[in-house]
Each structure stands twice: as structure tokens, then as C-alpha cells.
Amino acid sequence: MSETRFDPSQADGRWQRAWDEKDCFRADSASDKPKSYVLEMFPYPSGRIHIGHVRNYTMGDVLARYKRMRGHEVLHPMGWDAFGMPAENAAMEKKVHPGEWTYQNIDNMKAQLKRLGFALDWSREVATCDPAYYGHEQALFIDFYESGLVYRKESAVNWDPVDQTVLANEQVIDGRGWRSGALVEKRKLSQWFLKITHFAQDLLDGLEGLENWPEKVRLMQENWIGKSSGLQFRFALSDGDSVEVYSTRPDTIFGASFVAVAADHPIAQKVAEGNAGAQAFIEQCRAGGTTAEELETAEKLGFDTGLTAQHPLEPARQLPVYIANFVLMDYGTGAVMAVPGHDQRDFEFATKYGLPIPRVVAPTVEEADKPFEGEAESGDGVLVNSGPLDGMSVAEAKALVIARAESEGWGEGKTVWRLRDWGVSRQRYWGTPIPFIHCESCGVVPVPKDQLPVTLPEDVDISTPGNPLERHPTWKHTTCPQCGAKALRETDTLDTFADSSWYFIRFASQPADKPFDPAEAAAWLPVDQYIGGIEHAILHLLYARFWTRALKYIGQLDVAEPFAQLFTQGMVTHETYSRKEAKSGQTIYYNPAEVNRTGEGAVLKVDGDPVDVGRVIKMSKSKKNVVDPDEIIDSYGADAVRWFMLSDSPPERDLPWSEAGIEGCARFVQRLWRLFGQYDPAAEGDDKVLARKTHQTIAAVAEDIEALSFNKAVARIYELAGAVEKASPSASRSEAIRAILLLIAPMMPHLAEEGWVSMQESGLVAETAWPAVDENLLVDDEVTIAVQVKGKLRDTLTVAKGLPKDELEALALESEKVQRFLDGADIRKVIVVPDRLVNIVI
């Protein structure tokens, strides 16, 4: 065997078929083994998996295979986040049905994943666009509605004019739709909401228990939930009305110089009734920013209503009231007390419109007149220019203002949240139909559960933007389940984040007649290890945490947190290759397969002309710096690809793709193959040093895999393989070779199975236990002693640990090398440091 090469083109498929035939990776919920649930965030079926997917799933696969070798019953499933606008857009472009496009992509991507040998339980595969899945989601949505967690109201929404649908605030990036890139508008529509705010405090408190989540993710969620305490109070207006505001900094109340209201605020609407200028400004606001984040960077604009607001602590002061584009109706009360000296948005607005910018917080009382240096100062300090508050700390001033407001009856202390209820209505076809019916007599009525799923019609016109369900000639027409009169179906579909908020529960339990069996689901949950990108830190993870709490709230699941451990892996990156066209001036990007690297530069294969080599960035279809896994598997085999994904970079950091790197991994595959050919079960003789190295490596690699420190595990295996290659034949050497095979089995499973056969072992490595560790060999019982003559190293001795001083001295003096340097000289003294050194002084 040692003269042959490992051939992945033959071995990969052979072992993948063998695993399938034995159904090796099917999870048994009834098993009495300890359970481990390993899950990677399921992919959107876009058509092809990319190397980033490969890294993500390889990490989870190594952990799943390792846990199985350690005697666990492992659930490691796969499915498809299959609804959403990309399918509709592709269907419009390719003139096919979204379902046809989606299922074709699922077939392609599933075949790609199988080529990599992932230990997945395909019997539990789900696609969120399958009525067998989304019908249960409809049932859960009705359960939430009946428990008060779902409601419908008219609301200002983010409207994508290209995709013709509503977007959540989180789906608006720099004022544009996250998929279409179109400038988002504001509209008022009747929308369905999930009452996520009901769990705001619980979601916040729960973060403290998620010790095995990245700190940055917990902080991002904490900031998004955004709990704050402050004062809610009313300003009396000059027209006899009043306006309610909320401030987290009531201590700065003496620094207020104007009041600002949102364009949708009732006061703004009232002003606009007889003022064309106000109406025009409101329309301008609606076409502008839609989220608090986007408005941070937008130019601050306002319209003077002509109204004034009376300062509650200085009745003689009247503050102008503006309609402002940086105030949102959905945040707080839709109106703000503007303190430009200590809030940057207010500062920019006041600067533009020439309004006062008083200082009411300073580092010290003596700096009360310190000028502002071009921006607001929001930090801590002491109160100044604030009458009775002067000299107080911020905390003291806050407490005093709140106490005075409550005692005088013009305000009250209040805790508010940044978190808003989850608007789930989407005006599109390719999504879960919201299971409600609109009846003129009965109002909004849920679809009876025995009529679920409400399935999407197949005959839809998706050739034009907008909601095909609204345009469909028959689908929306039905009868009311309560009175039997003609009625209309709800034509909105659910936000696709609803689909991914409970898929991990359906993976754990899949009865036909209900979404899941509570006992079976609870036996697997929470997910022991969840792996996915940091980009899902707020949207998906927060919604999933809400959904499990909602299920617990309605008595269907006794689990609050869905994911016990979370790991956010780094991206796979690649340099870019481009060339600017002489005629058009347009930059054209090229795929790595189209380019030959030439030292520091690169040339295009088709013409041999140079292309520009760009920096290493995240792989992107638009930049064409994407590596196709199939091409790499064809060239190097699945195991080399898997090994590369695990080596070099720590898994939480980005991994630069390198042709030299994958070639090095392929060479190591062949090194191991040759090593396995040297396995001799009949070999005799001990090599204590190698035996100790072997067992220490087994223990350390296990710890590394548990900690997801795959690059460390890889380094240890390289080191042990090098030691084995240098060692003389012995029983210890054969034991080390066998151990290496089992250590790489989770990482390079095809090579391990092939080597297992060559060693004439029985069964499959996939069903073999992790190698046992001899605890006695984990502790070094030998040490290396440095022997010095006149302070210079002359020899080393390997001796039993704890050897007495006199024996160490005798061994050092017997050394031929030491005797040569002594050359008969008189020895003045011998200094012995146990287990470390012997120094002979002459």
C-alpha cells in the first residue's frame, strides 16, 4: 500500500455510499445515550454552496463526528431557508416558477454537500417553502394570536419601491432595501405584528446566562433591546394643546432650546392641514430616512411650526417647536426635548437653524462657560447653568428632576425600550401565507386549523412587481369560517425570519399532525452548539430567542433559550482580479479560475495580459473572487478541502484562501496515507517517549475540538505525525499510527475509512470510538537535565523525574562529553538543581 497514492476520486464516493447504506448519521430520539445537538445555520438555496459554507459546515461536522465517537447520540441535521424575494426575482428574470427555481437549487446544493462527506441526518431535512413545514408555522401563528402575541394595526412602514414590500428596520441599510438597494420610503399600512416587546425584560435578562455566546453578540442584542430609564413629561403649547416627550437625560432640562416632533406626529399633521410648506416638508421626510441608524448620518432638517412650548421649570421661557426629519414616530413618543449642547443630532440641527446651544454639563463647575468644539458633549460631569441643579452629579440631577416632575404633576419617571414589536407582514408571493380571513361581518378571523396549510397558488403572475396574491383572480376569494359569507384571504405573507425562528425545533421533532412533540423537542433542546455568521447577531438570533419564549408562554415548550453555545466563524477571503476596460472605463472582475498568478502579479489566461491584483476581501459574487468547492474537490478531494478549512487560522478569524495552502493539505493527505501503510499490528518493542506523545496528543486534540480550536488540533496532529515518521518501528509506533487515523476521522473521514480497511480493522471508523487515553502517560515521568561545565552547556541527560541530587551528580560526572571538557581539572563544587540542571565548577 505504501507505494500507492490515496485516490479521493474513488474513495470519497465509496465511503459516502457506505455511510448512507448503514444510515450512520440518523439520530435516534429514543436513545439512552447522552444527547448532543450540533447545528449550523441553514443556508438559503441560492444555487451553489461557496467555500464560506464549506468552512461553516466542516466545523460543525468535526464536532458532530467527534461527539459520536465519544458515545453521544448526535443530532446534526440540514435544511433550507427557502422562502424570500431572491426566488421571486430569479423567477421574474428566468421566467420560471419560484418553487421550480428553489427546488432545483436545493438539489444542486444538497449534491455539493454530500460530496464533502458531512455526517448529516438527511432524514430530518426540511425546506421552509414546503407546506408540510409552513402549515405548522401557520398553526403556531394562530396559537400566538389566540394568546395575545399577534395583533394587526395600521403602522408607518419601510416600503421598498422596487421589491414592492415592507422591510423591517433591520433590513434597511443606509436608507436602502437590503436586497434591492432601492431608497426606502415611508408608508402607512395595516400590518401584522408579533409582540416581541412582551418579552423585552426577559430577553435582556437572558443574555446574562448565555456565557457560551460571544460577548460582542450579547452586547449587540443588549443595545438593540435598549432598556433606558428617564422622564416622560408634557410641554404646554402656545395653541392650548400639549406635547408629550421622553428623555433619558432629564438632568439636562435647563439646556433645552427647542422641541422637535416627527413628521407623522399628530401635531405635525394638524399644522400641515393649513400650511402647504409643512405638508411639503412632511412629504420630504417620508421619502427620506426610515431608521434611527440611518438618520444619524443624514442632514438634519426641520420646519418651524410657529408653535412654542413652555419650559416646565422656567415658565417664562418659550421653546420653538419644529417638525424634524431626525425624529421617528415609532421611537419614544414621536417628540423630543432637544438639548443641543449634549446630543449630537440636536447640535447639528441647532447649528443649522441658529438656535441656542447652552452648556448645562461640564467637567467642573469652573468650566461652566467652556465653549463647544464643533460637536456636542454627551459625557458625564457636573451640572452648570441649571439653577437649583448646579454642582450636582448627573445621577443626582436626574433623580431630583424626576422627583419634582412627579410631585408637581407634569411628568413621571419611566423605563422605555428601544425594541419595537416585530412587523411580519410582507407583500409578496414566495412566503408563508398569513392564515387569516377578512369578513365584513365577523372581522378578522383565523383559518380553522383543520383547513391548514393555506397553500400558495401555483398559477401566479410574477412578471410585474407587487404582490401576486393580491392580483390573483381566485385565490384570495373564500368564505368566512364563522358566518359562511363571502370573505377575502389575507394576502400578506410572513417575514422569512419567522421561518428560521423555529426550524431547529422542527429538526428535533417532526410529527405529522403538529409542529413538534414537546417532550421529544425538549430532549434535544437547547442546541448544544450553534454555528453561524456574526451578521445574524440581531435579526435571526433575537427572533429565535423570542419564538422559543413565546412557545413557553403558551405552554407548548419548556425551553426559553434555543442555543446553549454560539460560535460565530470567520469568513473565507480571497484577493480580487480586475481590469479597467479602455473604451468604457468600466472595471471588469475575473474569477480566480480565469487567472494565472505570476509572482507578485497575475495575467488573464485567455489573452496573457496582466490584471490588477486587489486586496484580500470577503468572497463576493459581484467581485467574482469566489472559489467553487466542486472544482477544488475535483482536483484535491474532499478531505484536503476539509483539512484546509480547519488549519492555519483560528476559526473565529477570517481564512484567506490560498492555492498553495490547499496543495499543502493535499500533500499531507498523501503523507498520512503512506504512514498508514507502515502500520504493523505485530510490531514489538516500546518507545516510551512516542507513547507519551501519542496519549498527550489524543487528550489535547479532544480538548481542542471541544473548544472549537480546530487549528490547534491540526497543529498537534502535524506534530505527532512528524514524530512518528522519525521513530523506529515498534509497537508504540504502530499504536501512534492507529491513533492518528482515529484523530483525523472527524476531519478527514474518507481517508480514515480507507486507512481503516488497509489496517484490516473491522466496521466503519464512523462507528468507532475515540481512542482511549492512558492517564499515566499524560504526566511526564522523565525530564531532560542540562549539564554545564563552568556555566556552559556541555551535555544533556534524560532521567527519571525526581532523581536524587547525588545520583544526578554521579550521572553528570560519568558523561564522556563532560569528562572531555574537565580534562582532569580539579572540581571546586557541583551545583544540582533537581529536574533541571547540573553545573560543574572548576
N, C-alpha and C positions, 0 to 999 in steps of 0.2 A: 504493500500500500504506500510506503514512503516514497516510492518512485513515481507515483501518480499525482495528479493535481485534483483538488476538490473542484467539482463541476457544479456550480449553483444552478445552471440552466436545467440540469436534470434533477438535482437533489431537492430544490425548492418545491417544485410541484409535487414530487413524490411524497414528501413529508406532509405537505398541506392536505393532500388527499387522505393520507393515513390518519391525521388528526380528525378530519371530517368523518371518516368511516367509523372511528371509535367514539365520535361525539365527545371528544376530550373536554371541551370547554363549556358544556351545558351546566348551568348552575342548578342545584337541587335545593329548593327551599325547605324540604323536609329533612335535610341532612342534619346530623347532630354534631358535625364538625363546627369549630368556630367560624363565623361568617366574616368575609371581607368583601366590601363593595368598592370597586375601583371604577372610576368613570372619568372619561374625557368629555369636554363639551362637544355635543354632537354637531356635525357640520351642516351647512346649507348645501344642498345638491346643485352646485353651480356647473357641474360638468366634469371637472377634473380635480383630484386632490393635488395639493402642492407640497413642496418639501416642508413647509411650516406645519401642515397637518401631520406629516410623517414624524416629525420630532415630537409633537404633542402625543400622538398615539403610541410611539415607541416607548416613551417614558411610562405611560400607564400600563403598557403591555409587559414591560420588565417587572413592574411591581406586581401585576396580576399573576404572572407565571411564578415569580418568587414566592408569593403567598401560597399558591397551590402546592409548591414544593415543600412548604413548611407545614402542610397538613390542613390548610384552610379550605372551606367551601367558598369559592370565589365567584362573585357576580361581576362580569366585565362585558357589558352589552354595547350595542351600537344601533343608532337610528339616524333619522334625517329631519332636520328643521326645515320642512319642505314648503311651507306657505310663504307668500310675500310678493312684493312688487317686481323683483327681478324676473320671476316666471312670467308675469303678465307682459312686462316689457319685451322679453325674449319672444313671447308668443306673437306680439304685435309685429316684431321685426321679422320673424321667420314664418309667420302665418300658420302657426300650429297651435293646438290647444295647450294651455299651461300645464295640464296634467301629463300630456304626452311628453312635453319637454322635460318635466320634472322626473318622471319615472325612467326616462331614457338616461338622464344624468345619474340617477340612483344606481342603475345597473352598471354604468361605466365606473363610478366611484367605488362601488362595492367590489368589483373585479380588481381594481387597483389595490384596495385594502387587503384583499385576500392574497395578492401576490407578495405582500410583505410579511405574511405568516402571523398576523395578530391573533392572539388567543381570545377571540370574541365569541360570545354566546349569540349566534345569529338566530337562534330560535325565538329570541325576545325582540327582534328587530321591529321598530315602529317607524312610521312616516307620519308626520303630523297632518298631512293632507289626506290621509286615509280616513274615511267615515268611521271605521272601527275605532279610530283614536279620537277624532274630533267630536263624535257623537257623545262620548263620555265627558268630554270637556264642556259640551253644551249642558249636560246634566248637572255638572258641578256649578256652572254659571247660574243655573236656575236655583240650585241649593243656596248659593251665596245671596241671590236676590231675595229668596224667601226668609233668609236670616238677617236681612237688612244691610248686607255688604255690597249690594249692587243697586245703583239708582240711575235715573235719567234726568238730565236738566239741560237748559239752554246755557251755553257757555261760549266765551271767546276762545277760539282755537287757532292753532297754527295751520294754515292752509297752503299746501304745496300746489301751485297752479299748473305744474307740469304733470305730476303724478295724480293730480286731482284727488287728493286725500288729506286727511288730518294727520298731523305729526305731533308726537309727544314733545315736550320741551327739550328732552334729552336727544331728540332726533333732529334738532335744528343746530347746525354747526355754522357759526359766524353768519347767522341770519339766513342760511340756505338749507334746503332739504338735504338730508344726509345721503340720499341716493341720487336724486335728480340734479342737485346742485342749484336748483332754482331759488330765487329770492322768495322767502316765505311771506305770506300775507296773513292779516288777522281777519277772521270771520266769526259770526255768531251762529252756532248750530246747536240743535238738540243732540246731546251726546250721552253715551253710556259710560258710567264711572264705576270703578272698584274702590271701595272705601279703605284704602291703604292707611289713611291718617288715623283710623281707629286703632291701629297698632303702632303708632309713631313712638310712644314711650317704650313699648316692648321691643320694637326693632332696635331702638337706641341702646336699651339696657342689654339686649342680647349680644351686642358686639363685645362686651367685656368678657363673655365666656368663650369667644372664638379665638382662643390662644394660639391655635394652629392655623390661623389665617395670616397673610402678610399684613404687617402694621399699616402699610400705605393703603391697602384696600379698606381696612376698618376705618381709617381716617377719612377716606373719600366718602364712605357711607355716612359716617357721623356728620360730616359737613353737609351732605345732601339732605339728610333728615333735618338738620339745622335747628336745634332747640335753642331758644333765647328767651330771656326774661326782660321785661321792660314796663312801660306805662302806656295804657290806651286812654286817650282823653279827647275832648272836643274843643275846637276853636269856635267861638261865636262869630258869625259872618255879618258883614255890613248890610246884607239884604234881609236880615232877620232869621236866616237859616243857620245851620252849623255844619261843621265837617269833622269827622272822627279820624284821628291819626293814631299810629302806634310808633313808639320809639324805644329802641334798646338802650338809648343814651339820654334818659330824661335829665341827667345831670347837666347836659349842655343846653337846657331850655332857654337860658338867657342869651344864648348865641344864635337863636332862630332869627332869620332875616326874611324868610318868605315861606309860603305854603304851596305845595305842588300837588296836583291831582292827576290821575290817569285820564287818558282820552276817553275811556269808557265809563268814567265816573259819572253818577247822576248830576253832579254839579256842572261838569263839562257839557253834558248833554243839554242841560237847561240853558246854559249860556249860549250854546250853539243854535238854539231854537230861533233866536232873533239876531244872530250875528254870523254873517257869511264868512268872515275871516276865521272865526272859531271853528266853523264847520269844515272849512278847507284845511285847517291845521289838524283837526281830528282825522280827516281822511289821510293826510300825510303820515300821521302816526300809525295808522292801520297798515299802511304799505311798508312801514319800516320794521324795526327790530321787534322780536317776539319773545325773547327770553332775557332774564336778568343778566346772564353772562354776556350775551351779545351786546346789550345796551351799555355795558361797562366801557366798551371801546368806541361806541358811536358818538357823534357830535351831539351835545346836549342842547335841545331846542325847546322853546316854550312859547305860550301865548298868554298875554296878560288879560285876565277875565274882567278887570275893573273892580272886582270884589276885594275886600280886605278882611283879615282875620284878627280878632282881638287877642293880644297876648294874655294868657290866664294869670300870670304873675305880675305883669306890668300893664294894667288895663288901658293906660294912655297910649300904648304902642299899638299901631295897626300894621299888620304884615300883608304885603300884596299876595294875591292868590293867582297862581299860574296853572294852565294846563301844560304838562311837561311830557316829553316823549320818553323820559327815562323812568317813569313811574308806571307800574303794571297793576291792573285791577285785581289780578289773581294773587298778588303778594301783599300781605298785611291787609290794610283797609282800602287800598287803592289811592291813598293820600299820605303825604309825608310832611312832617315838620322839618324844614330844610335848615341845616346848620353848616354853612359853607366852610367855616374855619376848621371843621373836624370831620368832614365827609367829602371825599374827592369828587363825587358826582355833583354834589351841591356846590362845591368850589368852582368847578368848571362852568356850571350854569350861572352862578353869581358873577363870575368874571365876565362872561359873555354879555350879560344884561346889566352890568354896572350896579349890582346890588351890594349892600354892606357885607363885609366878611370879618365879623368881630372874633377876637380870641377870648375863649372862656375856659380853656385848659392850657396850662403852661408847666414847664418842668419845675419852676419855683414861683412863689408869689412875686419875687423881684423881677421876674421876666414877663409880667402881665402885658407889657406893651411890645413884646418881641414880635417883629414882623414875620409874615409868612414868606417862605422862599419858593413861591411858584406852585405850591401844592398844599393840600390840607394836611393837618397833623391829627391822626386818629389815635395816637398813643395815650398812655397813662400820664398822670401828673396831679396837680392840684388845681382847684377851681379859682378862677380870677374873673374880674369884671362881671361878677354874678351876684352882687348884693349880699344877701344872707348866706350864700354858699361859699363865699370867698375863703380860701385857705383849707377847705375840706378836701379829702381824697375823693376820687371818682365814686368809690363804693358808698362813702358816707353821703355824698350829694344825691346819688341815685335814691338811696333809702329815704332821705328827707323829702325830696320832691314827690315821690310816690305817696308817702305818708300824708303830706299836705294836700295832694290831689284827692286822696280818699276822704280825708277829714272835711274838706271844703266841697266835696261832691262833684268835682268836674273831671275826675278820672279814676282809674283803678289799676293796680299792678296786675300784670297778666303775662302768662307764658305763651309764646307762639312758636309755630313750626314753619320751617321753610318747605317741608314736604307738602305736596298737594296730592289730592286724590288722583288716581290713575285713570285718565281718559282712554278708553279702549276701543272706541268706535273708529272704524276705518271705512272709507267709501271706495271699496274695491271688490273685485270678484274673488281673487285667489286667497281666501282666508276662511276661517270658521264662521259660518252664518250665526248671527246672534239669534238665539231661539225664542223670539217673542213675536207676538201678533198684535197689530193695532186695530182695534174695533171702535167704531164711532159710539157705540152704546156702552161697552164694557171697559174701554180704555186700553191700556197696555196689558196684555195677558201672556203668561208664559206658555210655550208649546207643551202639551201634555207629554210626559216622559215616555209613554208608550208609542209616541209618534217620532221619537228621536232615532237616528240622527236626522236633522234637517239637512239634506244633502244639497250640494251645489248643482245647478242645472248644467248639463253637458253642452247644450246648444246655445252658446253665448256669442255675442258680437263684441270682440275686444279690439276692433280696428280703430276705435277712437278713444281718446282719454275720457275719464269719468267712470262711473260705477255701472258695469254691465248688468248687475242685478236690478238696478233701478229702471234700466231701459228694457229689461226682458219682458216680452209680451204676456207671458202667463205665470211665470214662477212666483211672483210676489202676490198673486191673487189667490186667496184661500177663504176659509170660513172661520168664524170665531169659535173656539172650543167651548165657550161658555153659553153663548146665546144662539149660535148657528148662523148668524147673519154674515153677509159678505164682509170680508176684512182683508187687510194687507199684511204681508210678512214684513218684518224688519229687514231692510236691505243693506244695512251696515254689517261688516264682518269684524271679527275681533283682531286687535293688535296681535301680531305674531309673537310678541313676548309673552302673551298668555299661553301659547302652545308650549313654550320652553320653560314655563314656570312650574310644571308638574311632571314632565316626561320621565324624570328619574324615579318617580313613584310608580308610573306605569311599567317601567322596566322591571321593578321589583315584584310587581303583582299584576297579572293580566287575565282576570276572569272575563268571560264574555258578557255577563249581564250587569256589570257595574265597573266604575273606573278602576277600582282596586279592592283587594281584600285587606281590611285594616290590620289584621294580625300578621298576615304574610308580609305586607309592606313594612310594618314596624319591626319585623325580624331582621330586615336588611338595613333599614334607615337608622341614623343618618348615613349618607355616603361617607365611607371611611376616608377616601382620598379623591378629591375632585381636582381636575387639571384643566386649565384653560387660560385664555389671554387676559391681560390686565384691562383691555378695552371693555370687558364686561363687568367691571367692578361695581358700577352703579346700576345700570339697566337690568340686566338679567339676574344678577345675584340678589339685588334688593327685591325684585318682583318674586323670585323663587322663595325668599325668606318670608315674604308676605303671604304667598299662597299656602305654604305649609301651616302658618299660623291661622289662616282663615279656615283651613280644614280642621285644625284642632278646635277652633272656636265653635264650629258647627257639629263637633263630636264625631268626625269621621276619621281622625288620625291622631294618635297620641305622640306626635313628634312636633317640635317647634322649629328647630334649626335643621335645614336639609343637608348641610355639608359640614362634617366634623373637621376635616382638614382641607385646606385650599392651597393649591400651588399654581402660581402664575409664571408660565415658562417664557423664556426669551424668544425672540423671533430668529428665523434663519434669514441671513442677509447675503447680498451679492453686489459686486460692483456693476455699474451700468456701462453700456456701449452705445455710442450715438455718433451721428454725423449731421452737420448742417448742410442742407441742400443748397447749392449755389444759386439756382434760379428762384426758388420760392423763399429761401431763408428759413425754412421750416426745419426743426430738429427731428430727425428720424432715429428711433431707438431700434436696437437689434437684439435678438435672443442670443444668449451665450453659445448656443449650438451653431450659430451663424458666424462665429468669430474665432480666429486663431490668435492666441496670446503670443507676443514676440518680445520676450524680456519685459521691459517696462511698458511697452505699448501693445497694440493689437491691430489686426487687419481683418477686413471682411473677406470671408472665404471665396465669395463669388467673383470678386474683382481684384483682391490683393491690396486694395488701397487702405490706408490707415483709418481707424475710427478713434474717437475720443474715449478714453477710459475714465469713467466717472467714479465718484466715491462709493463706498460700500454702504448700501441702504437696505431697508426692508424690501423684500421681493414684492414686485408690483406688476400687474398685467400691463398697465399703461407704460411703464418703463421697460417692459419686456425682460427684466432681469430675473426671470422665473426659471427654475430648473425643474424639468419634468421627471418625476420619480421613475416612470416606466423606462425612460431612456437609460437612467443610471442603473436600474435593476438589470436591464438587458446586458449592460456592459460589465457590471461588477457583482451582481447577485444581491438578494435581499439582505443577507447578513452583513455585508460590507456597508450597506446604506444604514442599517440599524446601528451598527457599531460607530459609524461616523457621527450619527445624531447624539450619541451618548458621550463621546470623547471630547477632549480639549476644553471646551467652555463649560463653566458651571451652568446647570440647566436653567437657572433664573436669568442668565445673561444671554445676549444675542450671540448667535453662532454664525460666523462668516463661512459661507460655502466656498470650498476650495477643491479644485480638481486634484491637486497634489494630496490633499487630505484624504479624499475618498480612495485614491490609488494606494496610499499608505495603509488604509484599513483593509483593502483587498489583499495586500501583501501579507498582513498579519493573519488573515483567514488562512492563507496557504501555509504560513509558519505553524499555526496550530494544527493543521491537517497533517503536516509532516511529523509533528510532535506526537499526535495521537497514534501514528503508525509505529512509534517506538514503545508503545505500551506493552509491557511483558508481565502478565499476572504471575508467572513462575519465577520472576526475579527474586534474588535473595540479598540479604545484607541491609543494614540500617545506615541511614545518613541523618544523624540527629539534627544537624543544622537545617537541612532541607525539610525534614519532617516538621520541625518547629515553624519554619517559614510557611509551610503549607497550611497548617492549622491556624496560625495567626492571620493568614490571608483569608481563609474561609470566614473566620469570625468578623474581620474588618469589612469584607465585601458585603456581608449580611447587614452590618450596621449602616454602611453607605447606601445600600438600596432602600432600607427602611427610611433613611433621611432624604431620599431622592438625590443623593450626592453621586450621581452616576459617573461623572468624570473621575472622581476619586476611586471608585470601584474599578473603572477601566485601567487606571494607572497601576493599581495593585496587581491586576491580572497580568499586565505587561511585565511587571517586575518579577512575579513568580515564574512566568514563562521563561524569562531570561535566566533565572536561577536554575530552572530545570534543564535548559539547554546546555548549561555549563557543567552540570552534575554528572558523575559517573553512574553507570547502570546499578540499580539497587531496587529493593522492594519499596523503599521510601520514594524513589524517583517515579516508579510506576503509580504509587498512590497519589503523588502530586499531579501526574498527568491526568489521572481519572478525576481528581478534584477540580482541575482546571476545566475539564469538559462540563462538569456539573455547574461550575460557577458561571460559565458563559451561556448555559442553556436558556436563561431568561432573555439574554441579549442577542445571541446568535443561535436560535433554536434549530435551524436546518443543519448547520454544521455539527451541532451537538448530537442530533439524531443520527447523522451519518457516521460520526465517530463512535457512537454507542454501539452501532452494528459492527464496526471494524474491531471493537474490543470484545466482541462476542458476548455482550451483555443482553439480557432479555428485556422484553417490554419496550415502552417508549420513554424517552427522557422526560417528555411532558407529564408523565405519570410517576416519575421517580422522585424520591425525597432529596432534599437539600443535604449535602454532605455533613456528617456529624463532626463535631469538634471535640478533640481531646483537651479538656480544660487544663490538664497538667502541662501541655505543650504551649499554652498561651503565655506562660511565665518563663522568661529566660532563666535557665539554671547554669548557664555558662557566661562568663564575661571575658572581655579582651583586656589584658593588662599591658600598659605601656612600660617598657623597661628603658630607663635613661642612665647614661653614664655622663657625669658632670653636666646634667641638665639637658643633654641632647639625646633624642630618641635613637636607640641602637637595636631594639628588637621588640616584638610583641608576643605575648603568651595567651593562649586560650585555655582557661582553667575553670574549675568548678566555682560557682558563685559562693562567696563566704569562706574561701580558703584561708586558714590562719596565716598570720604575718610571717611566722618562721618558715612555713612551707613555701610561701611566695618568695621570700628572700632566697631560699635554697634553690628554687627553680630558676630564678633570675641569674644567680651566680653560676649555674650549670650551663647556661646558654653559650653555645660556641661563639656567637656574634659578640656577646658581652666579653667573654674571655679574650677574644681578639683585640678588643679596644682597651681592656685592662692591661694586657701585655705584661703581667707580673707586678704591676704597681701596687703599692700599699693602699688598702681601703680604709679611709678615715671613718666613714659611717654609711649605713644603708637606711634610707627613709622609705617606709612602706605605707602606702595609703590603700587600705583594703578595697578590693574590687576595682581599683583604678590604676595605680602605678607603683613601680619600684624605682627609686632614684639612688644610684650608687655614687658616692662622693669619694674622690681620690685626691 
